[in-house]
Amino acid sequence: MSAAPVPRACCFLIPGDWTIPTGGYTYDRRIVLALREAGWTVDVRSVEGAWPHPGAADLAAAEEVIASLADGTLVVADGLAFGALDDAVALHAARLRWVALVHHPLHLETGLSDAARQQLLTSETRALRHAHRVMVPSPSTAADVAAMGAPAAHIAVVEPGTDPVPMSVRPPRKGPLRLLCVATLTARKGHSLLLEALAGLMHLDWELHNVGSATRDPGTAARLQTLAAPMADRVFWHGEVNAQALHMHYAAADVFVLASLHEGYGMVITEALARGLPVVASDAGALAQTLPADAGLQVPAGDVAPLQAALARVLSDAGLRERLCEGARAAAGRLPTWPVQAARFAAELDGVE
């Protein structure tokens, strides 16, 4: 008589509110939901705080949550908190099986002071020493983590999945071409570069629609509003939107744009590809691998001139846009689904001792 299968279980340690519509939180939610659908028991524990810059009270509260976990628990910790919890991670390393889920290393965030960058690099490097496995969304992020000393054998790449969505059908546009950028208003996302590039293209017929939170970095959001003021009749700010409204924005767009200075993967790029949208994006971080060459125009991160030239090309050439649409539609057929990626994630968890 065969033995009954051993129930598979883990705990996800999430920094703050995982309903916030960022790529990292979306990855966390979708993996958890797919694991549960596959029969896993997944306990989700939230640790509140100003991650990745927690105060003493935040650290104490997180330590209390971690201390409450049973010995031997398989803990998948989102890197936004994991990298700042090096002391707690080390304290419980002998009794918990730590898995770090690193969307992108904390010290690579844009706009940090030298002191803050070094502090995050030090703390995350210390925490990673205790990870039995480091899950990352791209080969680029795998290389970043390896550069911090994580053994290659402990690093596993599991790219985000996608949902099947209808291809956008765009009849010939009457009026301005609609550019769409989906990104939280933070310095790393490069909105200022995008606005500067578009300011030199006022002779072309376009409008830019920005979808993304303006509350996570109010200072950056305010500066962007000021920068865009001379183009107020062409630049629109929609803030965070629900899933249905986001789908409508994608469906209405002619071109997707993203000028990020660093990305651990760039899920919004695959969301655009899934809908057959042509893309203009930087080559920052993992974006060089996320965007296929025949589906978009890619430019060096942080440089306005090539970004402006690429935007001018795609806005001026309907034939180019159609060729890139064809490339995006072809790429959409190769995108993995969330259940497939969750199965790969689960296989990595199964191998954690």
N, C-alpha and C positions, 0 to 999 in steps of 0.2 A: 504494500500500500504506500503510495507516494506521499511525501510530507506536504502539508499545506503551504502555499506560498507565503513568504514573510511579507507582512504589510510594509509598504514603503512610506516613509514619513520624513518630513523636514520642517524647519522653521525659517521663515523669511523675516529678517530684521530690516524694517523699512524706516528711513529717516523722515518723520513728519507725515504729511498727507499725500498718500500715493494716488489720489484722484486728480491731482494737478496734472494738466495735459502736457507733460514734457516727454521727450523720447525715452529717457531713463525710466520714469515711472510707468509709462505705457509698456515698456519691455517687462518690468517687474510684474505688473498686473496680468499681462497676457500669458506669461510663463506660469504664474501661479494658477490661473484659471485652467490652462491646458493640462497642467500636472494633475489637478484635482479631477478633471474629466477623464484622465488616464488611470485613475484609481489611487493616486497618492493622497495621503493625509498631510495637508499643508497648514501649519499654524502661522498666522501673520501677526507679528508684534511690531507696533509702531513706537519709535522713540522720538519724542518731540524735541525741538531745539533749533538753534540757528546753525544748522549744518551747512558747510563743513567747518564752521567757526563757533563751536559750542561754548557756552559759559559754564561755570562750575556747577550750577544747578542742572543744566542739560546733561553734563557728564555723570553726575550723581544719579539722575533719574535713569539714564541708559544703563549704568552699572547695576541698578536694582533690577531692571528687566532681564539683563543677561544673567545675573545671579540666580534668578528664579527658574532658569531653564534646567531641565534634568540632565544629569551626567550622560554623556554619549550622544546628545542631541546633534543632529546635522543642521548647522546654522548657515543659511545663505544670507550674507550681509551685504546690502547695497553699499557700494563704495563711497557714496556721499557721506555716510556715517562711519563705515568701517575704517577708512583711512585716518579719521580723527579720533578713533577709539583705541589707539595702540596700547595704552596701559591696560584697559579692560580686556582687550583681546589677549594680551600676554598673560594676564592674571588667570584667565579661564582656559588657556590653551591646552592644558593637560586633561581637561575633562570634556571639552566641547570639540566637535569636528567643524572647524571653520572653513567656509567656502566664501571667498571674496567675489562679489559681482561688480567688476570695475567697468563702468561705462566709458570713462576716460579719467586718467590720473588727475588728482585734484590740483597739483601744482601747475598744470598746463592751462588753467583758467586764465582768461585775459584780464588784465587790469590789476593784478596782485602787486603789492609792494615786494621788494626783494626779500624782506624779512618774512612776510607771510608766505611767499613761495617756498622759501627754504624750510620754514616750519612745517608746511604741508608735505613737502617731499620727505622730510625726516620722519614724520609721524606715519605716513602711509607706507614708507619703506619698512619701518619697524613692524607695522601690523601685518604686512604681506609675508613676513618671515614665518608667521604662524598659520598661514592658509594651507590647508591640504590640497585645495584646488583654487585656481583663479579663473573665473569665467569672464570672458571679454566678448564684445560684439563684432570685432574685426581683427584681421591680421595686423593692421596698423596699431591698434591698441595693444595687441599681444606684444609687439615689438617695444612699445612704450613701457609696458610692465616688466618685460625682460630686462630692459635697461635699468630698472630699479632693483634688480637682483633676484627677481622671482625665477626659480628654475624652469626651464622650458618645458620639462616633463609635467609640471604642475599647471601649465596654462592651457586652457581649452577655448577655442573660438566657436561660439554659437551665435550666428548672425540673427537679427530680428526676423520674424515672419511677416507675412502680409495677409490681408483678407481679400478674397475675390471681390472685385468691385466692377461695375459697368465701365467700359471705356467711355471717356468723354467724347461726345460728338460735337464738333465745333463747326457750324456753318460759316461761310465767309463773313468775316467781321465787318459790321458797319459801325464806324466810330472808332475810338481809340482801342488799341490792343491792350489786353488786361494782363498785367504782370502780377503774380502772386508770390508772397513771401510768408512762410509759416515758421515763426521762430519767436521765442521769448525775447523781449526787448532788453538784452544784456549786451555788454561790449563785445563779447566773444562772437556774437552772431553777425557782426559786420554791417548792421543797417546803415551806419554813418558812411561807409564806403559806397554802399549801394545808392544812397541819396546823393552823394557827391558825383557819382558817375552819371546818374540820371539828370542832374542839374545841367550837364553839358549836352543833353539830348532833347532840349525843349523844342527843337525844330521837328521832332518826330512825334507821332500821334500815339501816346501811351497813357496809361494810368496804373498806379501801383497800389495794391491792396495788401496791407500787413495784418496778419492774424497772429496773435500771441500776447501773453500777459505783459502789462505795463506796470505791474505792482511788485514784481520780484526785485527790480532794480529801478526805483523811481527816479533816481538821478539821471541815469542813462536815458530813460523814457522821456524825461523833460528836455534833455539836450537834443534828442532826436526830433521832438515836436518843434523845437526852435529851428533846427536845421532845415526841416521840411516846410516851414512857414511860407517861403516864397513860392512853393509849389502846392499850396494847400488845396487848389482845385484839381490836383492830379494825384495826390498822395492821401490815402485813407487808412485810418487806424481802427481796427475792429475789436481789439482786445482778445480775451479768451472767448471761445465760442464752443457750443456743444457739437457733438458728432455730426448731427444732421446739417447744421450750419456750415461746418467745415467741409462736408461733402459738397455742399452747394458752391462754396468758394472754389474748390478744385474743379467742379464741373463748368464753372463760368470762366475759368482762366484760359489764357492762350499760351502763356509761358510761365514756368516756375523758376524762381530766382533765389539764390542763397549765397551770401558773400562771407560766410563764416571764417573766422581766424583759426579755429580748431574744431574738429568733430571726431568723436569716438566711433561713430558710424554714419549718422545722418539719415534717420528713419524717414524724414519728410521727403527725401529724394526718392526712396522706393515707393512712398505713397503717391508721388507724382508720376513715376514710371508706371505704376499699376493702373493709372488712368490714361496712359498714353500721352502724357504732357511732355513737351520738349523742356529742357532744363538749361539754365545758365548758372554755373556754380564755381566756387573756388576749389582749389585742390587741397584744402586744409585737412590734415590728419587723414582719416579714413575715406574722405570724399573721393580721393584719387582712385580708390577701388570701388566705391559704391556706385559711381556714375559711369555707365558704359560710354565709350567714345562716340558711338553712333547715335546716342540718345540725347546728347547735349554738348554745349561748349563749356570747356573748363579753363579757368584762368588762375594765375598765381595768387595765392592768398595775400591780402593786405595791399594790393597794388591797384590803384584806381584806373590807370590808363588802359590796361588790357581788359578790365571789367567793362569799361565804357565802350571799348571797341567791340567786344562780344555782344553787348546789348544792342549796339547800333546795327550789327549784322543781323541778329535775329529779328529785330523790329522792322528792318528794311526789306528782308528777303523772304517772301512767302514760300518760295520753293525750298529754302533751307529749313524753315519751320516744319514743312510737311515731311522732309527727309528725317528730321529729328523725331517727329511724331512716329514715323514708321519704326525707327530704332527703339523708341520708348515702348511701343506696342510689342516689339519682339522681346525686349528685356522683361516685360511684364510676364510673359509666358515662362520665364525661367526663375521667377521669384519663388522662394520657398514659403510654405504656409506656416502659421503658428503651431498647429498640431505636429507637423514634421519637426520644427525647431525645438518644441518642447520635448519631443522624444529624444532628440540629441542631447538636450540639457539633462534629461533624466538619466540617460546612459552615462553621462559624466558623473552625476551624483551617485549612481550605483557603484562607481569605481572608487569612491572616497572611503578610505579605511578609518 
